[in-house]
Amino acid sequence: MKHRKNHRFSIKTAVLIGLVCPTVSAEISNGSFENWLQSTPSNWSTIDTGITLSQVSSPIKDGQSAAAVTVNTATQGRTDLRQTISVTGGQSYTFSTWVYHTEGNVKARLYVDGYRGYSNENQTAQWQQLTYQYTANSSKNIEVGLRFYDTNGFDGSEVVYVDHFMPSDTTTTPPPPTQCQQNPVQFKLVTDNYANETSWELKNKQGQVIKSGNGYANTTTYTESLCLADDTYTFIISDSYGDGICCSQGNGSYELTFNNQVLVSGGQFSNQEQKQFTLGNGDGGGGQDPTGYYASAAGLSGFTLKSQLHAIIKDHNNRGYSALWSFIDQYERDSFFEKDNTVLDRYSEKPTTADTVSFTAVGDQCGSYRGEGDCYNREHSFPKSWFGGKVEPMNSDVHHIFASDGFVNAKRNSYPFGEVGSASYSSSNGSRLGSASGINYSGTVFEPIDQFKGDIARIYFYMATRYENVVAGWQNKSSYGNDVLNGTANVVFEPWVVALLKRWHQQDPVDDLERARNQAAYEYQGNRNPYVDHPEFVEKIW
């Protein structure tokens, strides 16, 4: 039996936000935070020092300013701003506001005469809307606002931006819609029995969020008209519990259509599902095109395909080695197994049972270590000694660097990945170091657990493709690199490595974790791993 899920995260801090205005109507005064007196927004008053507010001109959702809310308390308290408004019995109102998370360790919850839906704190550096439909059972005064809860990783102070807090009377006749001069796309969402877990966003090719939604009611059908420019879009739908929106707890579904053609649709997924479609660009203005990013590679195969993929993904935005900590903090969290927001370490993660060790983001960065579980660091799955050391952009390419236990990473050293016969060391999740067996290689290898073998294989195919222009010169940089690399720009790897990687690639297919990380890497540095998006490319090339 699936339990109610709005009680499953640990709450340490609660902060209630609201507005104070005359109780003559349901309209909120200064809801867009345009009017301020020194450092205080008009019609707002704080009760204590748990939060502070300041006026900012960026980021803003509308108008000229927004409110920067700094949450700086580590215990639950009456740190709030409130609004009292009057509502009319039998009338329905739509209350909504926009929030913008910075670090992702504070969760916002809409308050409308009671506590309503939560924000997705993991959606940082972008605006997201919280919405609630409210029907008054009598004419009375109610309070509306926001409450903030700290989550795992909260360091005692975090800024969340708030803007455009608006109610509207749903009985008011809306203005006539403006005719869409671009591509009119229809969006339909049918929610399941736990709609508060569902959120979605639509991103353009540059990774910018064009539309988003959350805060839905259970078992309800929502429709929306979207006017979209010619571009390649990624539709991302998430379920915070991890069981999608169909079919164990209702018959939820989503669908985007254009000219009565289905662009993307679905409902059965786990934590998240991503699908791409292209509008315009010579395809008649519609139709599903999941290869929009790779359009120039269409119809190619063999090393010609590999070279074209290289042209597509090269020249990414190198953010530097120190920035990797921020990527790990934001994206390398466990939202797929225990879902406890700890750092996800592939060398200690136990997919089906409780982890023996776990790491808190930022606070458990290495540092020194004496054993497994002491700290986590930045693991080059493709060892940096193989390409000559701290050479950019390879040294900071997030596609092959992930969080790992510092002690286990040191055990792995620069040994090749492989399959172990006799293990000299095993980590808590069963990753092993030892003598190779059955792979036509006689040296020492490191073997990750089955859950992550395909991830490693696709990372290596990415490295062979992204660095096609220089990889032939890496063979003699180190002895272990020489064991793996064959000194060519096309095949890149020795025969035993190609056979191993292809087998791992087939045995451990792409999953939601890998897709989510690929999207995060794309947003972070501007290129993708083709073998995550199109696993069939492996056989077409190798």
Buried (B, 14 or more C-beta within 10 A) or exposed (E): EEEEBBEEBEEEBBBBBBBBBEBEBBEBBBBBBBBBEEEBBBBBEBEEEBBBBBBBEEBBBBEEBBBBBEBBBBEBBEBBBBBBBBBBEEBBBBBBBBBBBBBBBBBBBBBBBEEBBBBBBBBBEBBBBBBBBBEBEEEEEBBBBBBBBBBBBBEEBBBBBBBBBBBBBEEEEEEEEEEEEBBBBBBBBBBBBBBBBBBBBBBBBEBEBBBBBBBBBBBEEBEEEBEBEEBBBBBBBBBBBBBBBBEEBBEBBBBBBBEEEEBBBBBEBBBBBBBBBBBBEEBEBBBBBBBBBBBEBEEBEEBBBBBBBBEBBBEBEBBEBEBBBEBBBBBBBBBBBBBBBBBBBBBBBBBEEEBEBBBEBBEBBBEEBEEBBBBBBBBBBBBBBBBBEEEEBBBBBBBBBBBBBBBBBEBBEBBBBBBBBEEEBBBBBBBBBBBBBEBEBEEBBBBBBEBBBBBBBBBBBBBBBBBBEEBBBBBEBBEBBBBBBBBBBBBBBBEBBBBBBBBBBEEBEBBBBBBBBBBBBBBBBBBBBBBBBBBEBBEBBB
